[in-house]
C-alpha cells in the first residue's frame, strides 16, 4: 500500500455519474437550435475539458459561430436538470469515509458552482476541504499549475499526493505535476485511451482504492 497525505478527486465520471444529464442537456441545446441530436456515446467522448469545449465539439465546426447561443441554452437547461439522473458511483461514500482522516479535495474541469450544487445534493461536500472548479483558478487540468496550487496550499509532498480520476487529463496533470495517478476505469472516460497512458494505478471499482493507499 502506498502512503498518501493528499487525495485529489476528479468529479464527473469519478465521484458522480453525471453522463445522462449532460447528454440530455446537450441534445436539448442542439434540438432547440434546430440541429440534429448526437448519440450519447459521442457526447460522453466530448466530456473532460470543460463546458466550452464540450459545446464546441457538440456543435461541430460548421456551427461554432453560434457558440454563445448554445452556451446560454445549455447552461439554463443543465442548471435545472443536473440532478435528474445523476447519482454517486458505487462505494464512493465508503471510500470517502474510509479516508476520512486524509486531506481530500475535488479538482474538476466542470464549473465550480455546478460541482458544488451536485456535491451538496449528493451530501458529500462535507468530506472535502475544497472544491476547485474550472473557473476557481486561472488554470485547469492538465495544466500542472492547478495541482501545484493545491500542493502549496496544503503543504503536500507530490510523492504522497494522488489524483483519482477517469479521464486522460487526470493522468496527464499527474505526470505534469509529478504526483501519483489512479484511474477509475468504469467512469465516463475511454477505457482504451486510459490504459495506454500508463497511470500508476488502475481500478475497476472505487472500493479498490481502500486497498491501494494508506
C-alpha positions in Angstrom: 0.0 0.0 0.0 1.2 3.5 -0.9 1.1 6.2 1.8 -0.6 9.4 0.7 -1.3 12.6 2.5 -3.4 14.5 -0.1 -6.1 12.8 -2.2 -7.4 14.8 -5.2 -10.6 13.5 -6.7 -12.0 14.3 -10.2 -15.8 14.7 -10.2 -17.7 13.7 -13.4 -17.1 10.0 -14.0 -15.3 9.5 -10.8 -17.5 10.6 -7.9 -20.7 11.4 -9.7 -22.3 9.6 -12.7 -23.4 12.7 -14.5 -23.4 11.4 -18.0 -27.1 11.1 -18.7 -27.9 14.6 -17.6 -25.1 16.1 -19.6 -26.2 14.2 -22.7 -29.8 15.3 -22.2 -28.9 19.0 -21.9 -26.6 18.9 -24.9 -29.2 17.3 -27.1 -31.8 19.7 -25.7 -29.5 22.5 -26.8 -28.9 21.1 -30.3 -32.6 20.4 -31.0 -33.5 23.9 -29.6 -31.1 25.3 -32.2 -32.7 23.1 -35.0 -29.6 20.9 -35.1 -29.5 17.1 -35.1 -29.1 15.4 -31.7 -26.0 13.3 -31.2 -25.6 9.8 -29.9 -24.9 9.5 -26.1 -21.5 7.8 -26.6 -20.3 10.6 -28.8 -21.3 13.3 -26.4 -19.7 11.5 -23.5 -16.5 11.4 -25.5 -16.5 15.2 -25.6 -16.6 15.5 -21.8 -13.5 16.3 -19.7 -12.1 19.6 -21.0 -14.8 22.0 -19.7 -18.1 23.2 -20.9 -16.8 25.4 -23.7 -15.0 22.6 -25.4 -17.9 20.2 -24.8 -20.3 22.6 -26.6 -17.9 23.4 -29.4 -17.4 19.7 -30.1 -21.1 19.1 -29.9 -21.9 21.9 -32.3 -19.3 20.9 -34.8 -17.1 23.3 -36.9 -20.0 24.4 -39.1 -22.0 25.9 -36.2 -19.4 27.3 -33.8 -20.4 30.9 -34.7 -23.4 30.1 -32.5 -21.3 29.0 -29.5 -22.6 31.7 -27.2 -26.2 30.9 -28.0 -25.6 27.2 -27.3 -23.7 28.0 -24.1 -26.7 30.0 -22.8 -29.3 27.3 -23.7 -27.2 24.5 -22.3 -26.4 26.4 -19.0 -30.1 27.3 -18.5 -31.2 23.7 -19.1 -28.5 21.9 -17.2 -28.9 24.1 -14.1 -32.5 22.9 -13.8 -31.9 19.3 -14.7 -28.4 18.5 -13.3 -29.9 16.1 -10.7 -32.5 14.3 -12.9 -30.4 11.2 -13.2 -27.1 11.9 -11.5 -26.0 9.6 -8.7 -22.9 8.7 -6.8 -20.8 5.9 -8.3 -20.9 2.7 -6.2 -18.9 2.7 -3.0 -17.9 6.4 -3.2 -19.2 7.2 0.3 -17.4 4.0 1.6 -14.1 5.3 0.2 -14.6 8.9 1.5 -15.5 7.6 5.0 -12.5 5.2 4.9 -10.2 8.1 4.1 -11.9 10.5 6.5 -8.6 11.3 8.2 -6.9 12.3 4.9 -6.9 15.7 3.2 -9.2 15.4 0.2 -10.2 17.9 -2.5 -12.2 17.8 -5.6 -10.4 19.1 -8.8 -12.6 19.2 -11.9 -12.9 21.0 -15.2 -16.6 21.4 -14.5 -17.7 24.9 -13.4 -17.4 25.4 -9.7 -21.0 26.4 -8.8 -22.4 23.3 -10.7 -20.0 21.0 -9.0 -20.9 22.4 -5.6 -24.6 22.1 -6.3 -24.3 18.4 -7.2 -21.9 17.6 -4.3 -24.4 19.2 -1.9 -27.4 17.4 -3.4 -25.4 14.1 -3.1 -24.5 15.0 0.5 -20.7 14.6 0.0 -19.5 18.1 0.3 -18.6 17.6 3.9 -15.9 15.1 3.0 -13.8 17.6 1.1 -11.6 20.5 2.3 -12.2 22.4 -1.0 -13.8 22.1 -4.4 -11.7 23.5 -7.3 -13.6 24.0 -10.5 -12.6 25.1 -14.0 -13.2 28.8 -13.0 -11.7 28.6 -9.5 -8.1 29.3 -10.7 -6.6 30.6 -13.9 -5.6 27.1 -14.8 -7.4 23.8 -15.4 -6.3 20.2 -16.0 -3.9 19.1 -17.5 -2.0 22.3 -16.6 0.2 21.3 -13.6 -0.2 24.7 -12.0 -3.6 23.8 -10.8 -2.1 20.9 -8.9 0.9 23.0 -7.7 -1.6 25.4 -6.2 -3.1 22.6 -4.1 0.3 21.2 -3.2 1.4 24.6 -1.9 -1.9 25.3 -0.1 -2.0 22.0 1.7 1.8 21.7 2.2 1.7 18.3 0.5 4.6 16.3 -0.9 4.0 15.4 -4.6 5.2 11.9 -3.9 2.5 11.5 -1.3 -0.3 13.0 -3.4 -2.6 11.1 -5.7 -5.2 12.2 -8.2 -8.1 9.8 -8.7 -10.0 10.3 -12.0 -11.5 8.7 -15.0 -10.0 10.9 -17.8 -6.8 11.4 -19.7 -6.5 14.9 -18.2 -6.2 13.3 -14.8 -3.3 11.2 -15.8 -1.7 14.0 -17.8 -1.9 16.5 -14.9 -0.4 13.9 -12.6 2.5 13.3 -14.9 3.0 17.1 -15.4 3.0 17.8 -11.7 4.9 14.8 -10.5 2.1 13.2 -8.4 0.6 9.8 -8.4 -2.4 8.9 -10.7 -5.1 6.4 -10.0 -7.7 5.7 -12.8 -11.3 4.7 -12.4 -11.8 2.5 -15.5 -15.6 2.4 -15.3 -16.3 6.1 -15.4 -17.0 8.3 -18.4 -13.5 8.2 -19.9 -12.4 6.0 -22.8 -11.0 2.8 -21.3 -8.6 2.0 -24.1 -7.2 5.5 -24.1 -6.7 5.4 -20.3 -4.9 2.1 -20.4 -2.5 3.4 -23.0 -1.4 6.3 -20.8 0.4 4.2 -18.1 -1.1 5.5 -14.9 0.4 4.5 -11.6 -2.8 2.6 -10.5 -5.9 1.4 -12.2 -9.2 0.2 -10.5 -12.4 -1.3 -11.8 -14.3 -0.2 -8.7 -13.6 2.8 -6.5 -13.6 0.4 -3.5 -10.2 -0.9 -4.6 -8.7 2.5 -3.6 -9.1 1.4 0.0 -6.5 -1.4 -0.6 -4.1 0.8 -2.7 -3.5 3.7 -0.3 -3.0 4.3 3.3 
